[in-house]
């Protein structure tokens, strides 16, 4: 259980993601923080990252790993593909 509210997590997550964005940009990619719900961090991979075969690795071993180091070891990141934002509620309540 993550001992922070979603509101408390937001600035820390944004700060941590800023460390990752330059790495993604080197490969022509990027990401947007969509929201934080029930301790889950919802992002949208963009540019070359969207649909890339390595995007799952980037999500778990790049983005999620950095957030776990910076914030909490149980934080989980979920990528939401464009047009699928309506799935956030269901995923946040799993």
ABEGO torsion letter per residue (X at the ends): XBABBAAAAAAAAAAAAAAAAAAAAAAGBBBBBABBBGGBBBBBBBEAABGBAAAAAAAAAAAAAAAAAAABAABBBBBBBBGAAAAAAAAAAX
